[in-house]
Amino acid sequence: MKRIRMFFITCVVAIAVFVCSLVGIRSSKAFSPERKMEGIEDVAQSFSEFRIPADVRAIGIGEATHGNREFQLAKKDVLEKVVSEGDGRCICFEMAVGEAAMINDAIHDENSDLTEALRKQSYPLYDTPEMVSLLQWMREFNGTVPYEASLMFYGVDIQGGMTSINYMQDLCNKGSEFFTEEEKEKLLSIKTDEKSDYAGEREFFIKLSERLGRADDYRSRQLSRVATCVVQHIDAPNYDEDSAAFSHNRDLRMAENLKAYSEIEEKRGYSQVIITAHNGHAMKGGTSVLPAKDAETMGDFVNNLFDGSYFCIGTEFYEGEVNIHTAGTYDDNYERANHFYCSEDPLAYQAQYFENGTYVLDFSKITDENSSVYKATHSYIFNGLIGEGYAQIQDLYKDHRIKAIPSERFDAVIYFYEVTPIDPIHY
């Protein structure tokens, strides 16, 4: 009995020591991302100090989420930097081509209502004060230069082919000189309630795109992409039948549209284009956690189409609320809500030690292989990656983050310690 008692006491003491050890480790944060990283000040830059290589042709600015103000403001920061320090005059959004064309018209019209232009878009992601600020800056710039030297707002997404048709129909109703009378009559006769309404007009849109693309003026070439988007939308795989094929095709077409806009911009005399999309599209290295040859991202396609001249800037956060669409709610029942997340990214945690809680890492500047920062940027660590469509089951599996090697996905990253949710104007 005495032996049993001693054994029991020994077990209790051992368990107590083990628990105390765990508590001690937890308190010391020995295995936690919440530690100051040695040498971070030596390689970190402010955004104003950060330089985008002058010889790159395509510049990506990703967003870790669609639902945070900081990432939308970063788009404007990158555009301003390229305009002032680089050789670019356009920004291309993960947005339907036709809807972006409406916005492009608005920033070239001093009397347009920019807030109203954003309200007309299919998604409320860009219906925000931050986007209004970007468009106002672009319009003010455009007021000082001719159209040939102005800032352009493009869309690359093939989703929403009907909006491209609606846009061209609006131009027809306004008496546009870019279409022949026969083309106007045809365009105005096309219904857009369902894809089946215009799927049979594929050849018409191919010929329309080809004719506009041969024109000498920039406006016609831009309209050519609007017509091409309709064809891309018609040809796209059905998402419900094969979601992987749909996603692969979508990323490829977005990259192709960027390349086409780049050719238009080169004829205007500008060598650089900016593409902005979710990190999941903009990053390089495949869509899976481990790179896969059959799962290229838009960033992979862009990098190939531009012969490796793609400089991708990611964004990342440590913690904060994210504004997300509630999955399954549409039309009159559409709902968005704020949800709190922590990425546990040790590099994003460092942002709290810098002014305004943000800093930039250009991975090409981190060369000391023995440093903590080099090891973190070249190892699998947690990265925040949140899409649209919230469901509670995502919290259970912690789907708001992935493990990835930052330096393999991006060329640079803008880190934020804490982020704040967008507040859509009309929702």
C-alpha positions as CSV (number, residue, x, y, z in Angstrom):
1,M,0.0,0.0,0.0
2,K,2.9,2.3,0.9
3,R,4.5,1.6,-2.5
4,I,1.3,2.5,-4.3
5,R,1.0,5.7,-2.4
6,M,4.6,6.7,-3.2
7,F,4.0,5.8,-6.9
8,F,0.9,8.0,-6.9
9,I,2.7,10.9,-5.2
10,T,5.6,10.6,-7.7
11,C,3.2,10.7,-10.7
12,V,1.4,13.7,-9.3
13,V,4.8,15.5,-8.8
14,A,5.9,14.6,-12.3
15,I,2.7,15.8,-13.9
16,A,2.9,19.0,-11.8
17,V,6.5,19.6,-13.0
18,F,5.5,18.9,-16.6
19,V,2.6,21.3,-16.5
20,C,4.7,24.0,-14.9
21,S,7.3,23.5,-17.6
22,L,4.7,24.0,-20.3
23,V,3.4,27.1,-18.5
24,G,7.0,28.4,-18.3
25,I,7.6,27.8,-22.0
26,R,4.3,29.4,-22.8
27,S,5.2,32.4,-20.7
28,S,8.6,32.8,-22.2
29,K,7.2,32.4,-25.7
30,A,10.0,30.1,-26.6
31,F,8.0,28.6,-29.4
32,S,5.7,31.5,-30.0
33,P,5.7,33.9,-33.0
34,E,5.2,36.7,-30.4
35,R,8.9,37.6,-29.9
36,K,11.1,40.4,-31.1
37,M,13.2,39.0,-34.0
38,E,16.9,39.8,-33.7
39,G,18.2,42.0,-36.6
40,I,14.7,42.9,-37.9
41,E,15.6,46.6,-37.8
42,D,18.6,46.0,-40.1
43,V,16.6,44.8,-43.1
44,A,13.1,46.4,-42.6
45,Q,12.2,49.4,-44.6
46,S,9.4,52.0,-44.5
47,F,7.2,52.1,-47.6
48,S,8.8,55.4,-48.6
49,E,12.3,53.8,-48.5
50,F,11.2,50.7,-50.4
51,R,12.1,50.7,-54.1
52,I,10.4,48.7,-56.9
53,P,13.0,47.5,-59.4
54,A,13.0,49.9,-62.4
55,D,13.5,47.1,-64.9
56,V,10.4,45.0,-64.1
57,R,7.5,45.1,-66.5
58,A,4.7,43.7,-64.3
59,I,4.2,44.7,-60.6
60,G,1.8,42.8,-58.4
61,I,0.2,44.0,-55.2
62,G,-1.6,41.2,-53.4
63,E,-4.0,41.4,-50.5
64,A,-4.1,38.9,-47.7
65,T,-7.8,39.6,-47.4
66,H,-10.4,41.4,-49.5
67,G,-11.9,42.9,-46.4
68,N,-9.3,45.3,-44.9
69,R,-8.7,49.0,-45.3
70,E,-4.9,48.8,-45.1
71,F,-4.7,46.5,-48.2
72,Q,-6.8,48.8,-50.3
73,L,-4.7,51.8,-49.2
74,A,-1.6,49.9,-50.3
75,K,-2.9,49.8,-53.9
76,K,-2.9,53.6,-54.0
77,D,0.5,53.7,-52.4
78,V,2.0,51.3,-55.0
79,L,0.3,53.2,-57.9
80,E,1.7,56.5,-56.7
81,K,5.2,55.0,-56.3
82,V,5.1,53.6,-59.8
83,V,3.9,56.9,-61.3
84,S,6.4,59.0,-59.5
85,E,9.4,56.6,-59.5
86,G,8.7,54.1,-62.2
87,D,7.3,54.0,-65.7
88,G,3.6,53.0,-65.4
89,R,0.3,54.8,-65.8
90,C,-2.3,52.0,-65.1
91,I,-3.6,49.7,-62.4
92,C,-5.4,46.5,-63.3
93,F,-7.9,45.1,-60.8
94,E,-9.3,41.6,-60.0
95,M,-12.6,43.0,-61.3
96,A,-14.9,42.3,-64.3
97,V,-13.5,44.0,-67.4
98,G,-16.8,45.8,-68.2
99,E,-17.2,47.2,-64.7
100,A,-13.7,48.5,-64.6
101,A,-14.3,50.1,-68.0
102,M,-17.2,52.1,-66.4
103,I,-14.8,53.2,-63.6
104,N,-12.1,54.2,-66.2
105,D,-14.7,56.4,-67.9
106,A,-15.5,58.0,-64.5
107,I,-11.9,58.9,-63.7
108,H,-11.7,60.7,-67.1
109,D,-14.9,62.7,-66.5
110,E,-14.6,65.6,-64.0
111,N,-18.4,65.6,-63.5
112,S,-18.8,61.9,-62.7
113,D,-20.0,60.7,-59.3
114,L,-17.2,58.3,-58.3
115,T,-19.1,56.9,-55.3
116,E,-22.0,56.1,-57.6
117,A,-19.6,54.5,-60.1
118,L,-18.4,52.1,-57.3
119,R,-22.0,51.4,-56.1
120,K,-22.8,49.9,-59.6
121,Q,-20.2,47.2,-59.3
122,S,-21.2,43.6,-58.7
123,Y,-19.2,43.2,-55.5
124,P,-19.2,45.6,-52.5
125,L,-15.5,44.8,-51.9
126,Y,-14.5,48.0,-53.7
127,D,-17.5,50.1,-52.6
128,T,-15.4,51.8,-49.9
129,P,-14.1,55.3,-49.0
130,E,-10.5,54.0,-49.6
131,M,-11.4,53.2,-53.2
132,V,-13.1,56.6,-53.7
133,S,-9.9,58.2,-52.5
134,L,-7.9,56.2,-55.1
135,L,-10.2,57.2,-57.9
136,Q,-10.3,60.8,-56.8
137,W,-6.5,60.9,-56.9
138,M,-6.5,59.3,-60.4
139,R,-9.1,61.8,-61.7
140,E,-7.2,64.7,-60.3
141,F,-4.0,63.5,-62.0
142,N,-5.9,63.0,-65.3
143,G,-7.2,66.5,-65.2
144,T,-3.6,67.7,-65.7
145,V,-2.7,65.6,-68.8
146,P,-4.2,64.5,-72.1
147,Y,-5.9,61.1,-72.4
148,E,-2.8,59.6,-74.0
149,A,-0.8,60.3,-70.9
150,S,-3.6,59.7,-68.3
151,L,-3.9,57.1,-65.6
152,M,-6.0,54.0,-66.6
153,F,-8.2,51.8,-64.5
154,Y,-8.5,48.3,-66.0
155,G,-10.2,45.0,-65.0
156,V,-8.8,41.6,-65.8
157,D,-11.4,39.2,-64.4
158,I,-13.6,37.2,-66.8
159,Q,-16.4,36.8,-64.3
160,G,-19.4,38.9,-65.3
161,G,-19.3,38.8,-69.1
162,M,-22.8,40.3,-69.1
163,T,-21.5,43.5,-67.6
164,S,-19.2,43.9,-70.6
165,I,-22.1,43.6,-72.9
166,N,-24.1,46.1,-70.8
167,Y,-21.3,48.5,-70.9
168,M,-21.1,48.4,-74.7
169,Q,-24.9,48.7,-74.9
170,D,-24.7,51.9,-72.8
171,L,-22.1,53.3,-75.2
172,C,-24.4,52.5,-78.1
173,N,-27.3,54.3,-76.4
174,K,-25.0,57.3,-76.0
175,G,-24.2,57.3,-79.7
176,S,-20.7,55.9,-79.4
177,E,-18.6,56.4,-82.5
178,F,-16.5,53.3,-81.8
179,F,-19.2,50.9,-83.2
180,T,-20.7,50.7,-86.6
181,E,-24.4,51.1,-87.0
182,E,-24.7,47.4,-87.7
183,E,-22.7,46.6,-84.6
184,K,-24.9,48.9,-82.5
185,E,-28.0,47.2,-83.7
186,K,-26.6,43.8,-82.9
187,L,-25.4,44.8,-79.5
188,L,-28.7,46.4,-78.5
189,S,-30.6,43.2,-79.5
190,I,-28.6,40.9,-77.2
191,K,-30.2,39.9,-73.8
192,T,-28.0,39.4,-70.8
193,D,-30.2,37.8,-68.2
194,E,-28.5,34.4,-68.6
195,K,-25.2,33.2,-70.1
196,S,-27.3,31.3,-72.6
197,D,-28.8,34.6,-73.9
198,Y,-25.5,35.6,-75.5
199,A,-23.4,32.4,-75.7
200,G,-24.5,32.0,-79.3
201,E,-23.0,35.4,-80.2
202,R,-19.4,34.2,-79.7
203,E,-18.3,34.8,-83.3
204,F,-19.8,38.3,-83.3
205,F,-17.7,39.3,-80.3
206,I,-14.6,37.7,-81.7
207,K,-14.9,39.8,-84.9
208,L,-15.8,42.9,-82.9
209,S,-12.7,42.5,-80.7
210,E,-10.5,41.9,-83.8
211,R,-11.8,45.0,-85.6
212,L,-11.4,47.2,-82.5
213,G,-8.0,45.8,-81.8
214,R,-6.7,46.9,-85.3
215,A,-7.7,50.5,-84.7
216,D,-5.0,53.2,-84.1
217,D,-6.6,54.9,-81.1
218,Y,-6.2,53.7,-77.5
219,R,-9.9,53.8,-76.7
220,S,-10.7,51.3,-79.4
221,R,-8.0,49.0,-78.2
222,Q,-9.3,49.2,-74.7
223,L,-12.8,48.3,-76.0
224,S,-11.4,45.4,-77.8
225,R,-10.6,43.8,-74.4
226,V,-14.1,44.4,-73.3
227,A,-15.4,42.4,-76.3
228,T,-12.7,39.7,-75.7
229,C,-13.9,39.3,-72.1
230,V,-17.3,38.2,-73.3
231,V,-15.7,35.5,-75.4
232,Q,-13.5,34.4,-72.4
233,H,-16.6,34.3,-70.2
234,I,-18.5,32.2,-72.8
235,D,-15.6,29.7,-73.1
236,A,-14.9,29.4,-69.4
237,P,-15.5,25.9,-67.8
238,N,-18.6,25.6,-65.6
239,Y,-17.6,26.1,-62.0
240,D,-20.3,23.7,-60.7
241,E,-19.0,20.9,-63.0
242,D,-15.3,21.4,-62.5
243,S,-14.2,24.1,-60.0
244,A,-10.5,23.3,-60.5
245,A,-10.7,23.8,-64.2
246,F,-12.7,27.0,-63.8
247,S,-10.1,28.4,-61.3
248,H,-7.2,27.4,-63.6
249,N,-8.8,29.0,-66.6
250,R,-9.7,32.1,-64.7
251,D,-6.2,32.8,-63.4
252,L,-4.8,32.1,-66.9
253,R,-7.2,34.5,-68.6
254,M,-6.5,37.2,-66.0
255,A,-2.8,37.0,-66.8
256,E,-3.5,37.1,-70.5
257,N,-5.7,40.2,-70.1
258,L,-2.9,41.9,-68.1
259,K,-0.4,41.1,-70.9
260,A,-2.9,42.6,-73.5
261,Y,-3.2,45.8,-71.4
262,S,0.6,45.9,-71.2
263,E,0.8,45.9,-75.0
264,I,-1.7,48.8,-75.1
265,E,0.4,50.7,-72.5
266,E,3.6,50.1,-74.3
267,K,2.1,51.8,-77.4
268,R,1.3,54.7,-75.1
269,G,5.0,54.7,-74.1
270,Y,4.8,53.1,-70.7
271,S,6.8,50.0,-69.8
272,Q,5.2,48.9,-66.5
273,V,1.7,47.7,-65.5
274,I,0.3,47.0,-62.0
275,I,-1.9,44.1,-61.2
276,T,-3.8,43.9,-57.9
277,A,-5.6,40.8,-56.7
278,H,-5.9,38.6,-53.7
279,N,-2.6,37.1,-52.5
280,G,-3.9,33.7,-53.6
281,H,-4.0,35.0,-57.2
282,A,-1.0,37.4,-57.2
283,M,1.5,35.1,-55.5
284,K,3.9,32.8,-57.3
285,G,4.5,29.1,-56.5
286,G,1.2,27.3,-57.2
287,T,-2.1,27.4,-55.5
288,S,-1.4,24.5,-53.1
289,V,0.6,24.8,-49.9
290,L,3.4,22.9,-51.7
291,P,4.1,24.0,-55.2
292,A,2.3,22.0,-57.9
293,K,3.0,22.1,-61.6
294,D,-0.7,21.7,-62.4
295,A,-1.9,24.4,-60.0
296,E,-0.4,27.6,-61.3
297,T,-1.6,30.9,-59.9
298,M,-2.3,34.0,-61.9
299,G,1.1,35.2,-60.6
300,D,2.8,32.2,-62.2
301,F,1.1,32.8,-65.5
302,V,2.0,36.5,-65.3
303,N,5.6,35.6,-64.6
304,N,5.8,33.3,-67.6
305,L,4.0,35.8,-70.0
306,F,6.4,38.6,-68.9
307,D,9.5,36.3,-69.2
308,G,10.2,36.4,-65.5
309,S,9.9,40.2,-65.3
310,Y,7.2,40.1,-62.5
311,F,7.8,41.7,-59.2
312,C,5.2,40.6,-56.7
313,I,4.5,42.5,-53.5
314,G,2.3,40.7,-50.9
315,T,0.5,42.1,-47.9
316,E,0.2,40.4,-44.5
317,F,-1.2,41.0,-41.1
318,Y,-0.8,39.6,-37.6
319,E,-4.3,40.2,-36.2
320,G,-7.4,42.2,-36.6
321,E,-11.0,42.1,-37.8
322,V,-11.8,41.2,-41.4
323,N,-15.0,42.2,-43.2
324,I,-16.3,39.1,-45.0
325,H,-19.4,38.1,-47.0
326,T,-21.5,35.6,-45.2
327,A,-21.6,32.5,-47.3
328,G,-24.9,31.6,-48.8
329,T,-26.5,35.1,-48.5
330,Y,-27.4,36.8,-51.8
331,D,-29.6,39.5,-53.3
332,D,-32.0,41.0,-50.6
333,N,-30.5,38.7,-48.0
334,Y,-26.9,39.7,-48.7
335,E,-24.9,40.0,-45.5
336,R,-21.4,41.0,-44.5
337,A,-19.9,40.8,-41.0
338,N,-16.6,41.4,-39.2
339,H,-14.6,38.4,-37.9
340,F,-11.4,38.5,-35.8
341,Y,-8.4,36.5,-36.9
342,C,-4.8,36.1,-35.8
343,S,-2.4,34.8,-38.5
344,E,0.4,33.9,-36.0
345,D,2.9,35.1,-38.7
346,P,6.1,35.9,-36.8
347,L,7.2,38.4,-39.4
348,A,3.9,40.3,-39.3
349,Y,4.2,40.3,-35.5
350,Q,7.4,42.5,-35.9
351,A,5.3,45.3,-37.4
352,Q,4.3,46.5,-34.0
353,Y,7.9,47.7,-33.4
354,F,7.8,50.1,-36.4
355,E,6.1,53.4,-37.0
356,N,2.4,53.1,-37.6
357,G,2.6,49.4,-37.1
358,T,3.8,48.6,-40.6
359,Y,7.1,47.9,-42.5
360,V,8.3,46.3,-45.7
361,L,10.7,43.4,-46.4
362,D,12.4,43.2,-49.8
363,F,13.6,39.6,-49.7
364,S,16.5,40.4,-52.1
365,K,18.0,42.6,-49.4
366,I,18.1,39.8,-46.8
367,T,21.4,38.1,-47.5
368,D,22.7,36.9,-44.1
369,E,21.7,33.2,-44.2
370,N,22.5,32.9,-40.5
371,S,20.1,35.6,-39.4
372,S,16.7,35.0,-37.8
373,V,15.0,37.1,-40.5
374,Y,16.6,35.1,-43.4
375,K,15.6,31.8,-41.8
376,A,12.0,33.0,-41.2
377,T,11.6,34.3,-44.8
378,H,13.0,31.1,-46.2
379,S,11.1,28.6,-44.1
380,Y,7.5,27.4,-43.9
381,I,5.7,29.8,-41.5
382,F,2.0,30.7,-41.1
383,N,0.7,33.3,-43.5
384,G,-2.8,34.9,-43.2
385,L,-4.9,34.1,-46.3
386,I,-8.6,34.9,-46.1
387,G,-11.1,34.8,-48.9
388,E,-14.7,35.8,-49.3
389,G,-17.6,33.6,-48.0
390,Y,-17.5,33.1,-44.2
391,A,-18.8,29.9,-42.6
392,Q,-18.3,28.8,-39.0
393,I,-16.7,25.5,-40.0
394,Q,-13.7,27.6,-41.3
395,D,-12.9,28.6,-37.7
396,L,-12.7,25.0,-36.7
397,Y,-10.1,24.2,-39.3
398,K,-8.3,27.6,-39.0
399,D,-8.7,28.1,-42.8
400,H,-7.7,31.7,-42.4
401,R,-4.0,30.8,-42.7
402,I,-1.6,28.6,-44.6
403,K,2.0,27.5,-44.2
404,A,4.2,28.8,-46.9
405,I,7.7,30.1,-47.6
406,P,7.3,33.9,-48.0
407,S,10.4,34.4,-50.2
408,E,9.1,31.7,-52.7
409,R,5.7,33.4,-53.0
410,F,6.6,37.0,-53.1
411,D,9.5,39.3,-53.9
412,A,8.5,41.7,-51.1
413,V,5.8,41.9,-48.4
414,I,4.2,44.9,-46.7
415,Y,3.5,43.8,-43.1
416,F,0.9,45.2,-40.8
417,Y,0.6,44.3,-37.1
418,E,-3.1,45.1,-36.8
419,V,-5.6,45.6,-39.6
420,T,-9.1,47.2,-39.7
421,P,-12.1,46.0,-41.6
422,I,-13.5,47.8,-44.7
423,D,-16.9,49.5,-44.3
424,P,-18.7,49.3,-47.6
425,I,-20.6,52.5,-48.3
426,H,-23.9,51.0,-49.6
427,Y,-24.1,47.7,-47.6
